[in-house]
């Protein structure tokens, strides 16, 4: 007890206040919806553990930062500025794909919204906002997007290749790459997608798409 009195007097920080219950409740809501977004919607399709980990940790940390800054009454401008800063995060090791950036934006949005709500926002409005974000994401991911993929799969086949001529991987050499792959595969290629480039081994993993004629195979060129 003496230690608590000392801390209150020395640091001027209260050991406990009524906002603690709000913090616990809002964190529970935030974590629940982040979990649904990342583990329920993103990860089953992407299977990228490093991004899932980042989404969880960024969402949790941003929630606590936003909740703490709210206690200082910095205003909406500061909150929007913080939101914008985190919204343009880029990892220096690699460029984050558009879809992963979108999920990152969703996670940040959920964290900031839940952390900065006040008495002017009812719990009904808060739950509706979270459920709407999750609902639209679910519809886009599970139904609308998948229906597009299924339509494309009916029209074309994918062939995974290991390609050794990295010079033709450059965007300006796309037409030469298309001609080279068409000659080597003997297929009428409709589009090419580069999955990974390994400069150490001087090879690239790419997917080529062509009108559906045979089953998907794996080859090395």
ABEGO torsion letter per residue (X at the ends): XAAAAAAAAAAGBBABBAAAAAAAAAAAAAAAAAAAAAAAAAAAAAGBAAAAAAAAAAAAAAAAAAAAAAAAGAEAAAAAAAAAAAAABBBAABBBBAAAAAAAAAAAAAAAAAAABBAABBAAAAAAAAAAAAAAAAAAAAAAAAAAAAAAAAABBBBBBBBABAAAABAAAAAAAAAAAAAAAGBBBABBBBABBBAAAGBBBBBBBBBBABBBBBBBX
